[in-house]
Amino acid sequence: MLRFCNRSGSTVNVMIERYDSGCRPEPWRRKGWWRLQPDECKTVYGGDVGDLNRYWYFYAVNILGTTTWSGPYPETVPDSVFDYCPDIGTSPSHNIGMRQIDVGDNKHRLIDLTG
């Protein structure tokens, strides 16, 4: 299970990228946006995260755009809710940088988003 908790004090939008062998030409599925109110937690993947893949990716931003939880892994994501493989075009979209999560062989992972 992959779960996010918003501890930042402002509303946050979250997206993830995860391994999906059914996606072509790259085996990575993108999914978002989950909206988390302050002190709210949401499960974004209910299965065994370590069993699916060791590495997961995420990006989060507060609704004002003033705080991000980002990293060096580039991706283009739509502005609206999405769930797709890389062979699907979307618009309008924007560029982000994702953080990598190394879940090892753990079944569950909790990410606390703090301001």
Helices and strands as residue ranges (DSSP letters): E 2-7, E 12-19, E 28-36, E 41-45, H 49-52, E 55-62, E 68-69, E 73-78, E 82-84, E 93-102, E 109-114
